């Protein structure tokens, strides 16, 4: 822990978050967790949160499709 840090304060309180309800960037825990995406190190990263989430979601979909193709090709899930 750095000098001057509050031991009761988590690192997320000192990060940026994207509020999905208001579409605004926030610093710290201002909104309920259900409305926050993050944490991010910079306000700019938080402002690009929806783009980042879309990119990650697309990458995960590709990975899942590759895994599914592999399972079909190797009959891993075939019951005998």
C-alpha positions, 0 to 999 in steps of 0.5 A: 500500500502506498503512503497516504492510502486509506487501507479501507478504500479499495482500488476500484474507488480510484478508477474510472467507470462507465455508467450504462444508465446515464452513458457517463464516465464516473470516477469511483463508486458513484453508481450502483454496481449494476449500472457500472462497467469497469474499472478503467485506468483512464477516463478515456478508456471508460468512455470507450467501454461500450466499444471495448465490450463489443470487441471482447464479445465478438472475440469470445463468440469467435473462440466459442465457434472454434471450440464448437467446431473442434468438438464436432470434428473430434466427436468429444461430446459423442455419447457411446 
